[in-house]
């Protein structure tokens, strides 16, 4: 152990989009605070934030059917969709602020305009989609949504999906031209480049092995550097933003809030098209409905992606199982996370989710041809030789005891867990994740720095004009905000550029 002890104000663990966002916000709010970042990999944005490890959907609830549940009376509940959309609008405002302030440049390198579509087949699902459209299109957040069950119209929208379709089954889709494709890996690298210019101490190939509370209320971290030496670092505030790796570190903190929480890892696979002629025929993110028994994160979708300005086409995700909490993690991650305080929670979750376990086993056993059969529900004439497999990122779903779900409830989404005194916080969970990073980090700021929030409000409003307001309750702001963010992020003109590329 090195005798040297380094003191700093804030330590961020993990160089993903969450730490990048929180670090950037804190540097704007209190420029003189010293911030240190530890990342075990050689560069930023290499795990869940990496562009090949997530779907790149700017999750605004325009196309994701799992955010709009059908209630027992047949009506559609769009509450979750409104919530997710508002969170994405907050991200768009913050990114716009960064561009307008010249803190980051070339937004087209990380965000592009791309239609978001939902597509369903069968009379029952078509009826559901129509009701969903009627409920959502009345809301100013979703005013540009279109619906069609006319095959000739759908051929214009999704020619690749409609080509050679022989089934007489009814088919319908909704389309929102305000959707986006976001390269969260590129955004993460941009933000860390900016933080480096702001004298943030970013230490790659540094693994945080342990952390404990000191007598004066600070946190002391044991960090192993790339030479294998152990260092000690202390900070008044620690944020654990290590994706799936956050849970083990949260458990090591020993805070009461870390008890009775577990994690269930789910891996993802995508199929990537290697035929440029096929790629050129599709220009949208098209989401379908999850199969019965499938987790919400396994909603099938056919996505146009723009990575390094190269147009790609991905289909998936196919769920898989690995006990690792990160792609670069250990096969012992899951077993190591089971503690006396969460064992009953984990066992209860296992008993409740036998169907999910069975589903994951079936997914792991799928042959390429079986995966092609699922793809052919989207692209009837898809050829096996045109598609390759890609292993995407690991997601660790939160398991906790809740009042509604009872013991061992499997949670889909992102959750902030913080100490009562606000000295440490961790982000757990998965989708919509990166798309809502700014809202989630605002939650961290409000939970962990309540004594400063009043003084920071003017700057927070400068960064996020709708801060503290519900957009849906202030519809007059929505149009202005959409126009301002589209202008700042270059979204008014790049759709033509994309097609031309």
C-alpha positions in Angstrom: 0.0 0.0 0.0 1.3 3.4 -1.0 1.7 5.8 2.0 0.6 8.6 -0.2 -3.0 9.8 0.4 -4.6 12.1 -2.1 -7.5 14.3 -1.1 -10.1 15.5 -3.5 -13.7 17.0 -3.3 -15.4 14.5 -5.5 -14.5 11.0 -6.8 -16.4 9.5 -9.8 -16.0 5.8 -10.2 -16.4 4.6 -13.8 -15.8 6.6 -17.0 -19.2 6.1 -18.6 -21.9 8.6 -19.6 -23.3 8.9 -16.1 -20.0 10.0 -14.5 -19.3 12.1 -17.5 -22.6 13.9 -17.1 -22.3 14.4 -13.3 -18.7 15.6 -13.6 -19.7 18.1 -16.3 -22.6 19.4 -14.4 -20.6 19.8 -11.1 -17.8 21.6 -13.0 -20.3 24.1 -14.3 -21.9 24.6 -10.8 -18.7 24.8 -8.8 -15.7 25.1 -11.0 -13.2 25.2 -8.1 -14.1 21.7 -6.8 -11.4 19.1 -7.4 -12.8 16.0 -9.2 -11.0 12.7 -9.7 -12.2 9.9 -12.0 -11.2 6.2 -11.7 -11.8 3.9 -14.7 -10.4 0.3 -14.8 -10.3 0.2 -18.6 -7.8 2.1 -20.8 -10.4 4.7 -22.1 -13.8 6.3 -21.5 -17.1 4.9 -22.6 -16.0 1.3 -23.2 -18.7 -0.6 -21.3 -22.5 0.1 -21.3 -22.0 3.6 -22.8 -20.1 2.2 -25.8 -21.9 2.6 -29.1 -21.8 -1.1 -29.9 -23.1 -2.1 -26.4 -26.4 -0.3 -26.5 -29.2 0.4 -29.0 -28.3 4.1 -29.4 -32.0 5.0 -29.2 -32.6 8.4 -27.8 -35.2 6.9 -25.5 -38.1 9.4 -25.8 -40.9 6.8 -25.5 -41.9 7.5 -29.1 -41.6 3.9 -30.1 -41.1 1.7 -27.0 -44.4 -0.1 -26.4 -43.4 -1.3 -22.9 -43.8 2.3 -21.7 -47.5 2.4 -22.6 -49.4 -0.4 -20.8 -53.0 -1.4 -21.6 -55.1 -1.2 -18.5 -57.7 -3.8 -17.6 -60.5 -1.4 -18.9 -58.7 -1.3 -22.3 -57.4 2.3 -22.0 -53.8 3.1 -22.5 -51.7 4.4 -19.6 -49.1 6.9 -21.1 -47.8 8.2 -17.7 -44.5 6.3 -18.0 -44.1 7.5 -21.7 -44.6 11.1 -20.6 -42.0 10.7 -17.8 -39.4 9.2 -20.1 -40.0 11.7 -22.8 -39.6 14.6 -20.4 -36.4 13.1 -19.1 -35.0 12.9 -22.6 -36.0 16.5 -23.3 -33.9 17.5 -20.2 -30.9 15.7 -21.7 -31.4 17.5 -25.0 -31.5 20.9 -23.2 -28.3 20.1 -21.4 -26.5 19.0 -24.5 -27.7 22.1 -26.3 -26.3 24.3 -23.5 -22.9 22.5 -23.8 -22.9 23.2 -27.6 -24.0 26.8 -27.3 -21.4 27.4 -24.6 -18.7 25.9 -26.9 -17.9 23.3 -24.2 -18.5 20.5 -26.8 -18.5 20.8 -30.6 -19.8 19.0 -33.6 -23.1 17.6 -32.1 -23.6 15.7 -35.3 -20.9 13.4 -34.2 -23.1 12.0 -31.4 -26.8 12.8 -32.3 -28.7 12.5 -35.5 -32.4 12.9 -36.5 -34.0 9.5 -37.2 -37.7 8.4 -37.3 -38.9 6.3 -34.4 -41.5 3.8 -35.2 -43.6 1.1 -33.5 -44.8 -1.8 -35.6 -47.3 -4.5 -34.7 -49.0 -7.4 -36.5 -52.4 -9.1 -35.8 -55.8 -7.5 -35.3 -55.5 -7.4 -31.5 -52.2 -5.6 -31.5 -53.2 -3.2 -34.3 -56.2 -2.2 -32.2 -53.9 -1.6 -29.2 -51.5 0.5 -31.4 -54.4 2.6 -32.7 -55.6 3.3 -29.1 -52.0 4.1 -28.1 -51.7 6.5 -30.9 -55.0 8.2 -30.1 -53.9 8.6 -26.4 -50.4 9.9 -27.2 -51.0 12.2 -30.2 -53.3 14.3 -28.0 -50.4 15.1 -25.8 -48.1 18.0 -26.9 -45.0 15.9 -26.3 -46.1 13.5 -29.0 -47.8 15.9 -31.4 -45.9 14.7 -34.5 -46.9 11.0 -34.2 -48.6 9.5 -37.2 -50.5 6.2 -37.5 -51.1 4.0 -40.5 -52.5 0.6 -41.2 -52.4 1.2 -45.0 -49.9 -1.2 -46.7 -49.1 1.3 -49.4 -48.3 4.0 -46.8 -46.3 1.5 -44.8 -44.3 0.7 -47.9 -43.2 4.3 -48.0 -42.2 4.3 -44.4 -40.6 0.9 -44.1 -39.9 -0.5 -47.5 -37.5 -3.2 -46.3 -40.0 -4.6 -43.8 -42.9 -4.5 -46.3 -41.0 -6.0 -49.2 -42.1 -9.6 -50.1 -44.5 -9.7 -47.2 -47.0 -12.5 -48.0 -48.9 -12.7 -44.8 -52.5 -11.3 -44.9 -52.3 -10.5 -41.2 -53.2 -6.9 -40.4 -50.1 -4.7 -39.8 -49.9 -1.2 -38.5 -47.2 1.3 -37.5 -46.8 4.7 -35.8 -44.0 7.1 -36.9 -42.4 10.1 -35.1 -39.9 12.1 -37.2 -38.6 13.8 -34.1 -36.8 10.6 -33.0 -33.0 10.4 -32.7 -30.1 8.0 -33.0 -27.5 8.8 -30.2 -23.9 7.6 -30.1 -23.5 7.6 -26.3 -19.9 6.4 -26.7 -19.0 9.4 -28.7 -20.8 11.7 -26.3 -19.1 10.2 -23.3 -15.6 10.7 -25.0 -16.5 14.3 -25.8 -17.5 15.0 -22.2 -14.4 13.4 -20.8 -12.2 15.4 -23.2 -14.0 18.6 -22.0 -13.4 17.5 -18.3 -9.7 16.9 -19.0 -9.5 20.5 -20.3 -11.2 21.6 -17.0 -8.3 20.0 -15.0 -10.3 17.0 -13.9 -7.9 14.2 -12.8 -8.9 11.2 -15.0 -7.1 8.0 -14.2 -7.6 5.2 -16.6 -6.5 1.6 -15.8 -7.3 2.3 -12.1 -9.5 -0.2 -10.3 -11.3 0.7 -7.1 -11.0 -2.3 -4.8 -12.6 -1.1 -1.6 -14.0 2.0 0.1 -14.7 2.8 3.7 -16.0 5.7 5.8 -13.3 7.6 7.8 -13.8 9.1 11.2 -14.3 12.6 9.8 -17.1 11.5 7.4 -15.0 11.3 4.2 -14.6 8.2 2.1 -11.3 6.5 1.7 -10.8 4.4 -1.5 -8.2 1.7 -2.1 -7.3 2.0 -5.8 -5.1 -0.4 -7.7 -3.2 1.4 -10.5 -2.0 0.0 -13.8 1.4 -0.9 -12.2 -0.4 -3.1 -9.6 0.3 -0.7 -6.8 -2.3 0.3 -4.2 -3.1 3.9 -3.7 -5.3 5.6 -1.1 -7.7 8.5 -2.1 -10.2 10.3 0.0 -13.1 12.5 -0.9 -16.1 14.2 0.7 -18.4 12.8 -2.0 -18.3 9.6 -4.1 -20.4 8.7 -7.1 -20.4 5.0 -8.2 -21.2 5.0 -11.9 -19.6 1.8 -12.9 -22.6 0.2 -14.8 -23.1 -3.4 -13.7 -20.0 -3.0 -11.5 -21.7 -0.5 -9.3 -23.5 -3.0 -7.1 -20.4 -4.7 -5.6 -18.9 -1.4 -4.7 -22.1 -0.1 -3.2 -22.2 -3.2 -1.1 -18.6 -2.6 0.1 -19.7 0.9 1.3 -21.8 -0.7 4.0 -24.4 2.0 4.0 -27.8 0.9 5.3 -29.3 1.8 1.9 -27.2 -0.9 0.2 -28.8 -3.7 2.1 -31.5 -6.0 0.7 -30.6 -5.1 -2.9 -29.4 -7.6 -5.5 -28.6 -7.6 -9.2 -29.6 -9.9 -12.0 -27.3 -9.8 -15.1 -28.8 -10.1 -18.6 -26.5 -10.0 -21.6 -27.6 -8.8 -25.0 -26.8 -10.0 -28.6 -27.5 -8.1 -31.8 -27.5 -9.2 -35.4 -25.6 -6.7 -37.6 -26.2 -6.5 -41.4 -23.0 -6.8 -43.5 -24.8 -6.1 -46.8 -24.7 -2.4 -47.7 -27.6 -2.8 -50.2 -29.8 -4.1 -47.4 -28.6 -1.4 -45.0 -29.5 1.3 -47.5 -33.2 0.2 -47.7 -34.0 1.0 -44.1 -34.0 4.4 -42.4 -35.7 4.2 -38.9 -35.7 2.6 -35.5 -38.7 0.2 -35.6 -39.7 -1.3 -32.3 -42.1 -4.3 -32.0 -43.8 -5.9 -29.1 -42.0 -8.2 -26.6 -43.0 -11.8 -26.7 -45.0 -13.1 -23.7 -42.6 -13.9 -20.8 -39.7 -11.8 -22.3 -38.2 -9.0 -20.2 -39.0 -5.4 -21.3 -35.4 -4.9 -22.4 -35.8 -7.7 -25.0 -38.3 -5.8 -27.1 -37.3 -6.7 -30.7 -36.3 -3.7 -32.9 -34.7 -3.1 -36.3 -32.4 -0.1 -36.0 -30.6 2.2 -38.4 -27.5 3.3 -36.6 -24.9 6.0 -37.4 -21.5 5.1 -35.9 -18.5 7.1 -37.0 -20.8 8.5 -39.8 -21.2 5.0 -41.2 -24.8 3.7 -41.6 -25.4 0.4 -40.0 -28.4 -1.9 -39.5 -28.9 -3.9 -36.2 -31.6 -6.3 -35.1 -32.2 -7.6 -31.6 -31.7 -7.7 -28.8 -31.5 -11.4 -28.1 -31.2 -11.9 -24.4 -28.5 -14.1 -22.9 -27.2 -15.0 -19.5 -23.7 -14.6 -18.1 -22.9 -14.2 -14.3 -20.6 -11.3 -15.2 -21.8 -7.8 -14.2 -19.7 -6.2 -16.9 -18.5 -7.5 -20.3 -15.0 -7.2 -18.8 -16.2 -8.6 -15.4 -15.7 -11.8 -13.6 -17.7 -15.1 -13.8 -18.0 -14.8 -10.0 -19.7 -11.4 -10.0 -23.2 -12.7 -9.5 -22.3 -15.2 -6.7 -20.0 -12.6 -5.0 -22.9 -10.2 -4.8 -25.1 -12.5 -2.7 -24.7 -11.5 0.9 -26.5 -12.5 4.1 -28.6 -9.3 3.9 -29.9 -9.9 0.4 -30.0 -13.7 0.2 -33.8 -13.9 0.9 -34.4 -11.1 -1.6 -32.4 -12.9 -4.3 -34.1 -16.3 -3.5 -37.5 -14.7 -3.7 -36.7 -13.1 -7.0 -35.5 -16.4 -8.3 -38.8 -18.1 -7.3 -40.9 -15.3 -8.8 -39.0 -15.2 -12.1 -38.7 -18.8 -13.1 -40.4 -18.0 -16.5 -37.7 -15.3 -17.1 -35.0 -17.8 -16.3 -36.5 -20.3 -18.7 -36.8 -17.6 -21.3 -33.1 -16.6 -20.9 -32.0 -20.3 -21.2 -34.0 -20.7 -24.4 -32.4 -17.5 -25.8 -28.9 -18.7 -25.0 -29.7 -22.0 -26.8 -31.0 -20.3 -30.0 -29.1 -21.2 -33.2 -28.4 -18.5 -35.7 -31.2 -19.9 -37.9 -33.7 -19.6 -35.1 -32.6 -16.0 -34.7 -33.0 -15.4 -38.4 -36.6 -16.7 -38.1 -37.3 -13.9 -35.5 -35.6 -11.4 -37.8 -37.8 -12.5 -40.7 -40.9 -11.3 -38.8 -39.4 -7.9 -39.6 -37.6 -8.6 -42.9 -39.4 -11.5 -44.6 -36.6 -12.1 -47.2 -33.6 -11.7 -44.8 -30.7 -13.9 -45.8 -28.5 -15.6 -43.2 -25.3 -14.7 -45.0 -26.1 -11.0 -44.8 -26.1 -11.0 -40.9 -23.4 -11.4 -38.3 -23.7 -11.8 -34.5 -22.5 -9.0 -32.1 -22.3 -9.3 -28.4 -23.7 -6.2 -26.8 -23.3 -4.9 -23.2 -24.2 -6.6 -19.9 -27.2 -5.1 -18.0 -27.7 -5.7 -14.3 -31.4 -5.4 -13.4 -32.1 -4.3 -9.8 -33.7 -6.7 -7.4 -35.1 -5.2 -4.2 -38.0 -5.5 -1.7 -40.8 -3.1 -2.6 -44.2 -2.3 -1.0 -46.0 -3.1 -4.3 -44.0 -6.1 -5.6 -43.1 -7.5 -2.2 -39.8 -9.3 -1.5 -37.4 -9.9 -4.4 -39.0 -7.6 -7.0 -37.1 -7.4 -10.3 -37.0 -3.8 -11.4 -36.6 -2.6 -14.9 -35.1 0.9 -15.2 -32.5 3.0 -13.5 -32.3 3.7 -9.7 -30.2 6.0 -7.6 -29.2 4.6 -4.2 -27.7 7.2 -1.9 -26.6 7.5 1.8 -28.9 9.5 4.1 -26.2 12.1 4.5 -25.6 12.4 0.7 -21.9 11.5 0.9 -22.1 8.6 -1.5 -24.5 7.6 -4.3 -24.6 4.8 -6.8 -26.5 4.3 -10.0 -28.0 0.8 -10.6 -30.1 -0.6 -13.4 -30.4 -0.4 -17.1 -32.7 1.1 -19.8 -33.6 3.9 -20.5 -30.3 4.6 -18.8 -28.0 6.8 -20.9 -30.9 8.7 -22.5 -32.1 10.0 -19.1 -28.6 10.6 -17.7 -29.1 14.3 -17.1 -32.4 13.8 -15.2 -30.8 11.0 -13.2 -27.7 13.1 -12.3 -30.0 16.0 -11.3 -31.6 13.5 -8.9 -28.1 12.7 -7.5 -27.4 16.5 -7.1 -30.7 17.1 -5.3 -30.3 14.1 -3.0 -26.6 14.6 -2.2 -26.2 18.4 -2.2 -29.5 19.7 -0.8 -27.7 22.5 1.0 -26.4 23.9 -2.3 -29.4 23.5 -4.6 -31.0 26.8 -3.8 -27.8 28.7 -4.7 -27.2 26.6 -7.8 -30.8 27.1 -9.1 -29.9 30.0 -11.5 -27.1 28.0 -13.1 -29.3 24.9 -13.3 -31.9 26.9 -15.1 -29.3 28.3 -17.5 -28.2 24.7 -18.3 -31.7 23.3 -18.3 -34.4 26.0 -19.0 -37.2 23.7 -18.0 -35.6 22.8 -14.6 -38.2 22.4 -11.9 -41.1 22.5 -14.4 -43.2 19.7 -15.8 -43.3 20.2 -19.6 -46.6 18.6 -20.0 -48.1 21.1 -17.5 -46.4 24.0 -19.5 -47.2 23.1 -23.2 -46.3 26.6 -24.3 -42.6 25.7 -23.4 -42.5 22.5 -25.5 -42.5 24.1 -29.0 -39.9 26.7 -28.0 -37.7 24.0 -26.4 -38.0 21.6 -29.4 -37.0 24.4 -31.7 -34.1 25.6 -29.5 -32.6 22.1 -29.0 -33.0 21.2 -32.7 -31.2 24.4 -33.7 -28.3 23.9 -31.2 -27.8 20.2 -32.0 -28.1 20.6 -35.7 -31.2 18.4 -36.0 -33.1 20.5 -38.5 -30.9 19.6 -41.5 -29.1 16.4 -40.8 -31.9 14.0 -41.8 -31.1 14.7 -45.5 -27.4 14.3 -44.9 -28.0 10.9 -43.4 -29.9 9.6 -46.4 -27.3 11.0 -48.8 -24.4 9.3 -47.0 
